[in-house]
């Protein structure tokens, strides 16, 4: 496949000449000229140009889909030929939630680069990209139920959740032994969205968010943990954040007879015929990391 055809694929996948140019370190005007020359050669309009977004025409979409298959075959062949040397080269771009990524993805990236010193990794934490293809991302780690999309999802495990509080807080406010008693307590919340979400249990039952009283919200797992340890209230959060504190007695797990609903953890990546070895290896290592931890 020639240079201009690869350029066309990048423009379609990024959604703009400017983004494609940035990825390839070219001037947008150069990209535009080369695509225009391709259209002249084929005598077909391939792209609809606008200030908001560049999209393929019907024929442009057919051309893109066939080129994508050819490009995937070419990349797969190159990996096969290089297999005697090293498959894990180039650049891997990963996105993940900030705190989960810091705790679980960073160690995996370190292991991956020990295996493949030539592999460059860009880890983008906390940006919930809607389109991996447009943003040139190889893989995303997502927690929770996934919306329907064209992405392929690999299930990695579950994010268990717990209700926790400090012994000092419970000494002052009494330990809740039933759901009804939660209404008497103060909650530390991670986000405004949490204040609008019912507490969900593994058996499918719910405790209405309208009964949850809170005087502080902070979007940092580290800050939430500190507030809970300082006796400012009850928190509903991931078990992996508080497991050591529960084991040491610094925090108490509440209502243990009513396990909370767990959220699935997935690695998602674009649906293509060819999956790079660097993505496969990242997913394998992350799956192994999570299987050894309480998440």
N, C-alpha and C positions, 0 to 999 in steps of 0.2 A: 504494500500500500504506500502511495506517495505521500509527501509532506502535506500537500494541500488537502488531501482527503482526510488525513488525521486532524488537520486544522478544522475542517468542517465538522467532524465528530465532536471536537472539543467545544465548538460554538453551540451546537445543539444541546450538549449536555450541561453547559454552564448557563445557557439562556441569554448570553449577550456577547458581543464582540469584545467589549471591555474586559469582562472576566476571563475570557479565553486568552486574550492578549496578556493579561497579568500572569496567568498560569504559565504561559510559554515565554514570558519575558520579551514580548514583542510590542510594537506600537499598534494601537487599535486601527489606525488608518492602513497599516500594512496588512492586517488580518482582513479588513474589509475589501481591500483591493484584490487579495488572493482569492477570496470567496467569489467576488464578482467575476474574476477571470475564469474560475471553475464553472460558474453558471453560463458564461459566454461559450465556453468549450462544449458544454453539454446541451446548450440551447434550451435550458430549463430554469425556471425560477425555483430555487431550493429553499429560500428563507423569506419569511415575512419580517421586515425590519420595523421596529418601533422604538420610541424613547424608553418605554417601560421594559420590554422583553422581546427577544428575537426567538421566533418559533418556526419550525419547518413547515413548508407547504405539504400537501398530500404526497406529491412525488418526492419532496425532500425527506419526508418521514420514511418512505420506502427505501430511499437511497441510504439514509442513516442506518436503518435496521440491518441492511445487508452489509454495509461497511463495518458495523459493530461486530457482526459475526466474523468477518474476515480479520478484523483487528484482534479479537479474542483468540482466534486460531493462531495468528501470528505470535501473540504473546505466550500462548501455551507452548508452541513449538520452541520459542526462544528459551523458555524455562527448561524444557526437556533437554535441549542441547547444552545448556549451562549447568545441568544437574551434577556433572562431574566436578564442578568448581564450587559454586555457591548459589543457591536459589534465593537466599535472603539478602537481596541488595535493593538499592533504590531508596524510596521514601515511603513510609507508612504514616497515613494521617488518620488519627483516632479521635473521636469525641466521646465524652462520658460525663455524668453528673460530678460536680466538684468534689464533694466529700467522699463519695463512693470511689471515684476515680483516684483520688489521693491515696485512699486506703488499699485498694485492690488492683487498680490498673497500673499505677506507677511501679510497683514491684515486678509486675509482668513485663513491662517495657524494659526494665533493667535486665531481667533474665533473657529476654529476646535479644538484646544487644550484646550480652555475653556470648550468646550462640552465634550472633552475626554482627561482628564489629563494623562491617561496612554499611549496615542498615541505618538510615536516618529516620527518626521518629518525631512527628509533631503531634503532641497530645493537647487537644483543645477541650478544656474542662468548663462545663456549665453553660454551653451554648446549645440550646435545643434546635438544631438545624432541621428544617422541614424536609429539605432535599439533600441527600448525600451526594448525588451525582452533580448537581449544580455547584456545590461547594467543594467538589473534588475530594471527598472524604472516602476512605477505604472501608471503614467499619465504625459503627456507633454502639455504645453500650447503653441500653435502655432498661429502666425499672418500671414495672407496672404493665397493665394490659396494653397491647399494641393496636393502633388503629389499622384498618385495612389499607394496604399499600402494595406496591410492586416490589418491596424489599423482601429479601430472604431473612428469616429469623432463626437463629440457633439458640435453643433454650439452654441456659447455663446453671440455673438453680432458682432458689427462692430467697427473697429478702424477708426474713421473719421479723415481726414487730412485737414490741412489749410496752406495757405501762410501767413506768418506774418513778420512784420518789426517794428522797433521802430519809434515813431513820429520824433525823432531827425534825424534818417537816412532819413526818407521821406522828411523832411524839406530841407535837403541838396541835395537829389537826385531826388526829385519830386515823387509823388505817382503814380504808374502805374495804368492806368484805362483801359488798353487793353493788350492782350497777346503780341502784337508786341512790346510794351514798356518794357517788361521784359528783352529784349535783352540788354537794357542799364544799367541793374542793376547787382550788385554782390550778389552771393548766398553763404550761409554758408551750407556746405554739411555734412551729417552724415557719409557717407562712399564713397569709390571709386565706389561701385556698383551704388550708387545714381547718380553719375556723368554720368553713362552710361544708365540711365533709363529716358525715356520720362516722362514729367509731364502728368498724365492721369486724365481726367475729368469724372464726373458722367455720362455725355451724350455720352461717348465713344470717344470723340475727344482727341487729344494729342498735346502737345507742345514739339518739338524735343529737346532732350538733347544736341544736337549740338549747340543750341542757348543759352544754359545756361553757364554763365561765373561765375567762382568761384576762390577765392584765398585762401580758407581755408577749410579743411575737418577735422572733429574731431568725433570720435566714442563714444561720451558721450552726452546723452540728457541734463544733467546738464550744461556741457560746451557749448553746442549749444545754450541753453537758455540764458546763460550769454552773449555770443557773440552777440546774437540778441538784448538783452536789452541794450548792449553797443553801438548799432548802427553800427555794422560791416557788415550788409547786410540783405538779405531776406532769410527766411528758409521755406522749405516745410516739415512739420512734424505733429505728432499726435495732435489733438485738446486738448486731456486731459492734455498735457504738458503745453499748453499756455492759457487754458480757463480762469484762474484767472487773468492773465496778460492782456488779451483782455478785460475782464469785468472791470478791474480797470483803463484801458486806458494806461497802461505801454507799451502795444503793440497794433498794428493795424492789423486787419484781412483784407487781400487784395482780390480784385476781387470776392467779395461776390456773385456776379451774376453768377459766374462760379464755382459751387461746385465741389470739387475734388472727384475722385474715392475713396471709402472707402475700407479697407481691412477686411475680415472676421477674427474673433477670434474663435479658436476651442480648446477644450480639446480633446486630442487623447489618446487612450489606446489600449492595445493588444486585439485582437478579441478572446474572450474566452467565454465558456458557463457560466462562473461564474465571476461576477464583484463584488469585495469586497465592503462591506458597507463603508469603509473608502474612497474609490475612489468615490462612489456615493455621499457621503456627501460633499467631497471636491468640486465636480462639482456643486452640488446644491448651496453651499455657494458662489462659484466664480460667478456663473450665477446671483445670487442675488446681489452681489457686483457690477458687471458690469452694471446691469439694473438700478442701482441708480446713476450711474456716467455718465459724458459726456466722452465717449471714441471715 
